Amino acid sequence: MKFLKRTDREIYELIRQEEKRQRQTLMMIPSENTASKAVEEAVGSSLGNKYAEGYPFKRYYQGQEHVDRVEDLARDRAKRMYGVAHVNVQPYSGSPANLSIYLALLSPGDTVMGLSLAFGGHLTHGAPVSITGKFFRSVSYELNEKGLIDYSELRKMVQENKPKLIIAGITAYPRFLDWKKFSSIAKEADAYLMADIAHLSGLVIAGVYPNPTPYVDIITTTTHKTLRGPRGAMVMVTDKGMKKDPDLAAKIDKAVFPGLQGGPHINTIAGIAVALKEASFSSFRKYAARVVENAKVLAEELSRSGFNLISGGTDCHLILLDLRNKGILGNTAAEALERAGIIVNKNSVPFDTNPPFYPSGLRLGTPGITSRGMGKREMKRIAAWINDVVGDLVLLKKRLGISDIEERKLSVRNKLIGSSVRIKEINREIKKLCRHFPIKEQYLY
Ligand SMILES: Cc1ncc(COP(=O)(O)O)c(C=O)c1O
């Protein structure tokens, strides 16, 4: 970064500090990961200087001979790895990728059904605050008391509401999605079925999470989560989708450009191509298997320590804890864990009795720490640290006489967290662990 250092010292310093933060803490937000330097180099390359509105070999500007090949390579690799008929690699991120499907298939007011945000779906699956909930008739499905999708209830809802589009996808649901069941439910209603595998993409191509390709019409995914690529997204059309609607690929391409976006970020697309190449190495399959194995160990250990896990465990890379039996808010736990060096996020839990800004849950995941090479032993230590931090918070909250309502105040939480000696000790222990597992610059075969 020698040029950046000379040109803009402030940004240079902030990047350095962020690098240090990432080095010294455990990245356990399940949607985050550390891309390789190869991906970073592609994203930071001069490809970002090029305007390339249109698609390969059909552009609106001159000078495309190299970028056409970049985009073509990215599409071909994705087609091969996901086993799909068509890929669009241009969406700027996951939200515009999803929006392109609404634009391609629905008219304002048409009905869409996705998993409710409060139950583990994404904003773009029809949440009331999102354009997808404002401009379309969104009917959200929820989880049952066990924290699982109730497919017979879903079938009933679909039959009643006759959606044009059904979205099967998650941000905070730790179990396998039953693509086959989704498919039969969508078929009965003649609805399009879209799988949003943003979180699951890397696990799917590694074969450790069921592949939706044979069952759904459309797949959307971000590229920066378990896939470990740059911030970006892809939209894919399966053979099944093309059979249902031979114009589907053309409709989606038109929705992405010119419907929603202008010039594609060719630098990001190059980064996606690199990430897909890295994900084709056998080491990536081992990585993905380890992500799941680590999440399962962490889940078992936490469960053994008396934590309530939504759905009782995990099939993938993420865990959702319900802290109501501990009597502390997700905010307090997340902020305290951050002080300790464990970076997670507060999250609503199914049937949460607390409001979304003060939710009862914590969402954590293993993609980032597994990229650093951590395994079962480290998961056991991390579970013990989480237990220690939460245990100390519970004790101190009682000792300081803090009520549930008072806990909603940041200053009160800061006082509570600041009074824990154990959190400071854990922070030192975590820094030491992090030194033993440096963030990798390369992910090779
Ligand atoms: C399932 C799912 N879909 C879509 C998105 C949106 O991606 P982005 O944040 O890149 O817009 C996310 C992001 O968390 C997600 O988890």
The ligand as an SDF file (V2000), in Angstrom:
LIG
                    3D

 16 16  0  0  0  0  0  0  0  0999 V2000
  -29.7030  -14.6140    2.2740 C   0  0  0  0  0  0  0  0  0  0  0  0
  -29.1800  -13.2700    1.8960 C   0  0  0  0  0  0  0  0  0  0  0  0
  -29.6050  -12.7030    0.7670 N   0  0  0  0  0  0  0  0  0  0  0  0
  -29.1790  -11.4980    0.3700 C   0  0  0  0  0  0  0  0  0  0  0  0
  -28.2840  -10.7910    1.1130 C   0  0  0  0  0  0  0  0  0  0  0  0
  -27.9070   -9.4130    0.6750 C   0  0  0  0  0  0  0  0  0  0  0  0
  -26.6010   -9.2670    0.3580 O   0  0  0  0  0  0  0  0  0  0  0  0
  -25.9120   -7.8170    0.3630 P   0  0  0  0  0  0  0  0  0  0  0  0
  -25.7180   -7.4610    1.7790 O   0  0  0  0  0  0  0  0  0  0  0  0
  -24.6560   -8.0920   -0.4000 O   0  0  0  0  0  0  0  0  0  0  0  0
  -26.8220   -6.8830   -0.3690 O   0  0  0  0  0  0  0  0  0  0  0  0
  -27.7960  -11.3270    2.3030 C   0  0  0  0  0  0  0  0  0  0  0  0
  -26.8310  -10.5810    3.1250 C   0  0  0  0  0  0  0  0  0  0  0  0
  -26.6270  -10.7620    4.2630 O   0  0  0  0  0  0  0  0  0  0  0  0
  -28.2620  -12.5940    2.6990 C   0  0  0  0  0  0  0  0  0  0  0  0
  -27.8500  -13.1580    3.8400 O   0  0  0  0  0  0  0  0  0  0  0  0
  1  2  1  0
  2  3  1  0
  2 15  2  0
  3  4  2  0
  4  5  1  0
  5  6  1  0
  5 12  2  0
  6  7  1  0
  7  8  1  0
  8  9  2  0
  8 10  1  0
  8 11  1  0
 12 13  1  0
 12 15  1  0
 13 14  2  0
 15 16  1  0
M  END
$$$$
